[in-house]
Structures are given as structure tokens and as C-alpha cells.
Amino acid sequence: MKVDQTMTITKAQKTEFVCVRPKTSKAKNRFANQMDLLHSCRIEKRQDGKMFLASISGKYFFWMNESSDDHWEVIK
């Protein structure tokens, strides 16, 4: 009997966080009602000058421009 074993080595990546502040009334509504007024967001993905963010509350996910965004600003 022959047994093949495959080992996959994955590199653990450090989770990135960013603090955001709402600029528009729509963003302020999401910040209060879905983000529980918590500024920190986990960066899920970076692509084409944008970040896909997950709120710490786990209730809200959104794309944000890294350089300049109409609805959100990076703080800290």
C-alpha cells in the first residue's frame, strides 16, 4: 500500500486595520447603525487604489478609495 501525503505551507499575514470617519449623511447613518460608532475597520482586500473594509462590528462591508473618498476619511 502506498500513501501520498501533501503538505501545504501557508504564510500567515498580519491583519491590517484602518480607522475611518464618516463624511456624508449616508456614511454617518451607516457608522451609527451598522458600525456601532466604532472607527476601526479590517482591510479585507486592496485592489486598484481601493480598500475593501469590514467594520469591527462585522455588520458592514464597503469599498473605500485609498487616496480620496467622497464618503469616508482615514484618521490616525
Backbone as a printed PyTorch tensor [residue, N CA C, xyz], in Angstrom:
tensor([[[  0.8470,  -1.1700,   0.0000],
         [  0.0000,   0.0000,   0.0000],
         [  0.8930,   1.2340,   0.0000]],

        [[  0.5290,   2.2180,  -0.8350],
         [  1.3050,   3.4330,  -0.9870],
         [  0.4630,   4.6300,  -0.5120]],

        [[  1.0600,   5.4720,   0.2930],
         [  0.3450,   6.6430,   0.8160],
         [  1.0760,   7.8990,   0.3580]],

        [[  0.3500,   8.7830,  -0.2960],
         [  0.9100,  10.0760,  -0.6850],
         [  0.4330,  11.1310,   0.2990]],

        [[  1.3560,  11.8950,   0.8080],
         [  0.9860,  12.9670,   1.7300],
         [  1.4830,  14.2910,   1.1470]],

        [[  0.5970,  15.2430,   1.1120],
         [  0.9510,  16.5620,   0.6070],
         [  0.8430,  17.5670,   1.7400]],

        [[  1.9090,  18.3280,   1.9190],
         [  1.8880,  19.3730,   2.9440],
         [  1.8180,  20.7240,   2.2480]],

        [[  0.9000,  21.5240,   2.6740],
         [  0.7870,  22.8770,   2.1560],
         [  1.2210,  23.8360,   3.2410]],

        [[  2.1710,  24.6580,   2.9030],
         [  2.6570,  25.6550,   3.8570],
         [  2.0890,  27.0070,   3.4470]],

        [[  1.4070,  27.6210,   4.3710],
         [  0.8550,  28.9450,   4.1000],
         [  1.5280,  29.9590,   5.0160]],

        [[  1.7460,  31.1110,   4.4580],
         [  2.3840,  32.1760,   5.2180],
         [  1.3010,  32.9960,   5.9150]],

        [[  1.4080,  33.1100,   7.2110],
         [  0.4430,  33.9090,   7.9620],
         [  0.7050,  35.3870,   7.6920]],

        [[ -0.3380,  36.0900,   7.3460],
         [ -0.1990,  37.5150,   7.0970],
         [ -0.7980,  38.2910,   8.2530]],

        [[ -0.1580,  39.4000,   8.5760],
         [ -0.6440,  40.2580,   9.6390],
         [ -1.8910,  40.9860,   9.1530]],

        [[ -2.9210,  40.9870,   9.9650],
         [ -4.1580,  41.6730,   9.6270],
         [ -3.9450,  43.1760,   9.7150]],

        [[ -4.3760,  43.8880,   8.6780],
         [ -4.2520,  45.3430,   8.6450],
         [ -5.5580,  45.9820,   9.0810]],

        [[ -5.4380,  47.0760,   9.8180],
         [ -6.5950,  47.8440,  10.2550],
         [ -6.4260,  49.2990,   9.8530]],

        [[ -7.5520,  49.9790,   9.7090],
         [ -7.5520,  51.4000,   9.4080],
         [ -8.7090,  52.0170,  10.1950]],

        [[ -8.5360,  53.2520,  10.6250],
         [ -9.6120,  53.9720,  11.3150],
         [-10.2220,  54.9690,  10.3400]],

        [[-11.5320,  54.9770,  10.2790],
         [-12.2320,  55.8460,   9.3360],
         [-13.2290,  56.7480,  10.0670]],

        [[-13.5350,  57.8880,   9.4070],
         [-14.5360,  58.8160,   9.9120],
         [-15.5100,  59.1130,   8.7730]],

        [[-16.8160,  59.0710,   9.0600],
         [-17.8010,  59.3460,   8.0080],
         [-17.8220,  60.8240,   7.6370]],

        [[-18.0320,  61.1040,   6.3390],
         [-18.0890,  62.4820,   5.8470],
         [-19.5060,  62.8750,   5.4150]],

        [[-20.2620,  61.9460,   4.8650],
         [-21.5910,  62.2540,   4.3330],
         [-22.6830,  61.7470,   5.2780]],

        [[-23.8940,  62.2030,   5.0600],
         [-25.0100,  61.7640,   5.9140],
         [-25.2520,  60.2580,   5.7700]],

        [[-25.1060,  59.7280,   4.5660],
         [-25.2710,  58.2820,   4.3590],
         [-24.2170,  57.5000,   5.1440]],

        [[-22.9680,  57.9570,   5.0760],
         [-21.8850,  57.2930,   5.8140],
         [-22.0950,  57.4350,   7.3230]],

        [[-22.5680,  58.5860,   7.7710],
         [-22.8330,  58.7930,   9.2040],
         [-23.9340,  57.8640,   9.6940]],

        [[-24.9350,  57.6340,   8.8590],
         [-26.0060,  56.7010,   9.1950],
         [-25.4610,  55.2860,   9.3390]],

        [[-24.6350,  54.8470,   8.3800],
         [-24.0310,  53.5040,   8.4440],
         [-23.1190,  53.3840,   9.6670]],

        [[-22.3720,  54.4550,   9.9410],
         [-21.4500,  54.4740,  11.0730],
         [-22.2030,  54.2730,  12.3940]],

        [[-23.3270,  54.9420,  12.5340],
         [-24.1060,  54.8460,  13.7720],
         [-24.8740,  53.5260,  13.8740]],

        [[-25.5290,  53.1330,  12.7860],
         [-26.4470,  51.9920,  12.8570],
         [-25.8410,  50.6260,  12.5640]],

        [[-24.7900,  50.5750,  11.7740],
         [-24.2140,  49.2730,  11.4380],
         [-22.8040,  49.0780,  11.9710]],

        [[-22.1120,  50.1790,  12.2280],
         [-20.7280,  50.0690,  12.7120],
         [-20.6280,  50.3040,  14.2170]],

        [[-21.7540,  50.5420,  14.8620],
         [-21.8020,  50.7520,  16.3160],
         [-20.8730,  51.8820,  16.7810]],

        [[-20.6960,  52.8880,  15.9450],
         [-19.8440,  54.0620,  16.2280],
         [-18.3790,  53.6960,  16.4740]],

        [[-17.9360,  52.5670,  15.9170],
         [-16.5430,  52.1270,  16.0610],
         [-15.7710,  52.4760,  14.7890]],

        [[-14.6770,  53.1990,  14.9290],
         [-13.9130,  53.7130,  13.7940],
         [-13.0400,  52.6650,  13.1020]],

        [[-12.6080,  51.6550,  13.8230],
         [-11.6650,  50.6760,  13.2590],
         [-12.3370,  49.7370,  12.2760]],

        [[-11.6190,  49.4900,  11.1740],
         [-12.0740,  48.5420,  10.1530],
         [-10.9070,  47.6540,   9.7570]],

        [[-11.2070,  46.4240,   9.4460],
         [-10.2030,  45.4750,   8.9720],
         [-10.1200,  45.5830,   7.4540]],

        [[ -8.9040,  45.6600,   6.9280],
         [ -8.7150,  45.7000,   5.4810],
         [ -8.7590,  44.2660,   4.9680]],

        [[ -9.8160,  43.9690,   4.2140],
         [-10.0020,  42.6280,   3.6700],
         [ -9.2350,  42.4490,   2.3610]],

        [[ -9.1600,  43.5280,   1.5660],
         [ -8.5490,  43.4290,   0.2410],
         [ -8.1360,  44.8130,  -0.2390]],

        [[ -7.0410,  44.8620,  -0.9890],
         [ -6.6010,  46.0910,  -1.6690],
         [ -6.5920,  45.8010,  -3.1650]],

        [[ -7.1990,  46.7090,  -3.9360],
         [ -7.2600,  46.4900,  -5.3770],
         [ -7.4980,  47.8120,  -6.0930]],

        [[ -6.6680,  48.1000,  -7.0800],
         [ -6.8360,  49.2700,  -7.9470],
         [ -7.0290,  50.5750,  -7.1790]],

        [[ -6.2340,  50.7860,  -6.1400],
         [ -6.3130,  52.0320,  -5.3770],
         [ -7.4770,  52.1120,  -4.4130]],

        [[ -8.1310,  50.9740,  -4.1840],
         [ -9.2520,  50.9290,  -3.2520],
         [ -8.9950,  49.8780,  -2.1800]],

        [[ -9.6750,  50.0340,  -1.0470],
         [ -9.6230,  49.0620,   0.0370],
         [-11.0320,  48.5300,   0.2730]],

        [[-11.1500,  47.2190,   0.4520],
         [-12.4230,  46.6380,   0.8520],
         [-12.3410,  46.4470,   2.3610]],

        [[-13.2240,  47.1410,   3.0910],
         [-13.1520,  47.1780,   4.5500],
         [-14.2970,  46.4200,   5.1940]],

        [[-14.0030,  45.8360,   6.3510],
         [-15.0030,  45.1770,   7.1840],
         [-15.0160,  45.8920,   8.5260]],

        [[-16.1900,  46.3370,   8.9300],
         [-16.2920,  47.0110,  10.2230],
         [-15.9920,  46.0210,  11.3450]],

        [[-15.5080,  46.5330,  12.4520],
         [-15.2080,  45.6940,  13.6080],
         [-16.4730,  45.0140,  14.1190]],

        [[-17.6080,  45.6750,  13.9670],
         [-18.8840,  45.0910,  14.3970],
         [-19.2450,  43.8610,  13.5580]],

        [[-18.6690,  43.7720,  12.3480],
         [-18.9640,  42.6520,  11.4570],
         [-20.2690,  42.8000,  10.6940]],

        [[-20.9090,  43.9720,  10.8340],
         [-22.2060,  44.1840,  10.1950],
         [-22.1260,  44.9730,   8.8940]],

        [[-20.9860,  45.5920,   8.6180],
         [-20.9200,  46.4740,   7.4530],
         [-19.6130,  46.2600,   6.6940]],

        [[-19.7120,  46.1300,   5.3780],
         [-18.5710,  45.9440,   4.4920],
         [-18.6800,  46.9700,   3.3750]],

        [[-17.5540,  47.5890,   3.0010],
         [-17.6170,  48.6130,   1.9690],
         [-16.2630,  48.8440,   1.3080]],

        [[-16.3130,  49.3900,   0.0870],
         [-15.1110,  49.7930,  -0.6380],
         [-14.8300,  51.2600,  -0.3240]],

        [[-13.5520,  51.5970,  -0.2200],
         [-13.1350,  52.9750,   0.0340],
         [-11.9030,  53.2810,  -0.8070]],

        [[-11.8860,  54.4460,  -1.4590],
         [-10.6920,  54.8790,  -2.1860],
         [ -9.5800,  55.1550,  -1.1900]],

        [[ -8.3750,  54.6890,  -1.4960],
         [ -7.2500,  54.8860,  -0.5850],
         [ -6.7890,  56.3370,  -0.5240]],

        [[ -6.8090,  57.0350,  -1.6390],
         [ -6.2840,  58.3980,  -1.6580],
         [ -7.3220,  59.4320,  -1.2390]],

        [[ -8.4910,  59.3860,  -1.8240],
         [ -9.5300,  60.3660,  -1.5150],
         [-10.8850,  59.7050,  -1.7430]],

        [[-11.7400,  59.7770,  -0.7430],
         [-13.0440,  59.1380,  -0.8350],
         [-14.1280,  60.1640,  -0.5220]],

        [[-15.2300,  60.1000,  -1.2530],
         [-16.3210,  61.0520,  -1.0590],
         [-17.0490,  60.8570,   0.2710]],

        [[-17.1080,  59.6180,   0.7640],
         [-17.9350,  59.3100,   1.9270],
         [-17.1680,  59.0930,   3.2300]],

        [[-15.8900,  58.7090,   3.1190],
         [-15.0960,  58.3610,   4.3070],
         [-13.7250,  59.0200,   4.2470]],

        [[-13.1530,  59.2670,   5.4420],
         [-11.7570,  59.7160,   5.5020],
         [-11.0050,  58.8390,   6.5010]],

        [[ -9.7410,  58.6030,   6.2110],
         [ -8.8760,  57.8330,   7.0980],
         [ -8.3960,  58.7690,   8.2000]],

        [[ -8.4650,  58.3060,   9.4350],
         [ -7.9750,  59.0870,  10.5750],
         [ -6.8500,  58.3180,  11.2410]],

        [[ -6.0220,  59.0010,  11.9940],
         [ -4.8450,  58.4610,  12.6920],
         [ -3.7390,  58.1930,  11.7250]]])
